[in-house]
Amino acid sequence: MSEKQGHFQRAITLFDAVMIVSGSMIGSGIFIVSTDISRKVGSTGWLLVVWLLTGVITLAGAVSYGELSSMFPKVGGQYVYLREAYNKLVAFLYGWTLFLVIQTGVIAAVAVAFARFTGVLIPWFSEANVLLEVNNLPLLGSFKFSTVQLLAIGLLVFLTYINSRGVRGGKLISNIFGSTKLVALGVLILSGLFLGVKHEAVSQNFQHIWQAASFDAAGQSTPLTVAALVTAVGLAMTGSLFSSDAWNNIGFAGDEIVKPERTIVLSMALGTGIVTGLYLLINVVYLLVLPLQGDPNATDVIGRGIMYATDERVGTAAAESILGAPGAYVMAVLIMISTFSADNSILLSGGRAYYAMAQDGVFFPGMARLNKAGVPGVALWGQCAWACLLCLSGSYGELLNYVMFSVILFYVVTIIGIFILRRTRPDAPRPYRAWGYPVVPLLYIVLASSFCFILLTDPANSKFAQRGLLLVALGVPVYYLFRNRFARKAKERLGE
């Protein structure tokens, strides 16, 4: 080989891994999505049920998924588990979707959220501050490049550079900003519980906690029947599940983790448990300091309530209710820290999956190499480039809607893999066995499949599920068209 390669370094400890798990999960969603959830279910009790059910699903997935990570503690994570339980095609379809939108789409969306909240402190960063505008482009129509996109791309390039210099730089950022984020969230929760309680909000919110209704943008409500409530809860969980996703990312870095067969399982269980607890407490704080229902035309945070918080920024509204006007700036800083940490953790993990795919000869061969720092530099920069394009296109939000169905579907397929491997490889070493098997894995499969079924059958949302499936299906011809070419070039590059 003409270019010297590095090798993976086992530098990620249990603490590092927990910070990566929790850091990947907590981005900007928890500060926003409760607004939409509250409009869909219309009551305090059902808002908390949505978050509690999301926590149950996430924890059930994590403690089940741990069996696979202990069996195959290798770089590539979920891609490897699917390959071993099924075949390379199924694994490729996951990796294909991961690269196109699951990982890169989240990276882009979180980077833009970071830039938008930076604009609260530095108004120059605004989507209204357009640096370049071109109209009548062939196929693309008009194109605008704002200072928000500039900062988002700058953030991605900076974090990719740090992570391309070695795993220690990436984990240091994760540890510093991840722990800072957890402490700041704890302070926000304690402030709300002990300093910010508004008795009028408590009185309103906890009178009729199970009176479910849907609310439109104008503030009009429609009572929900039992069947409609089940659908509403399922649809509301799109936001909460997205906010709780990425708990599996630590598995991508298996070869860089100290005692991976133990650390991956523990970090997923601890990380998801911590985040689930924080999410429930934050929503309790929202309900103690803001009325659930409000007037979309009101001019203050109390009048607009949780349902109609300005730009759906319920976290900011709660901070203003607790701290007054400075609360908006405090929350902006907290979300900047949160999104910076989340993007770093998600970016660090994703490149390892593409490396594993390239090693198998089913993805771009250049990604199958480690740089001198012992990280998949080409894969990291390829991920960065695609995420930057999503930032420019402005389409990442729609793409995330399309793929949410597929994200959960792949989790279901992966958990089913536990049952398959118990039958096909009964004697394989399993340092950790799925907690509560077979009940807990089956619980995850049933609940997550029900969510997918609701998305697929709801008239207003079925197009997102169908397009998510189409995106996955497009990977089949790509796999058969390029697998031989990729495999041949990978062998040539690796000198085999």
Beta strands, then each sheet from edge to edge (+ up, - down):
strand 1: 130-137
strand 2: 141-146
strand 3: 213-215
strand 4: 221-223
sheet 1: 1+ 2-
sheet 2: 3+ 4-
end
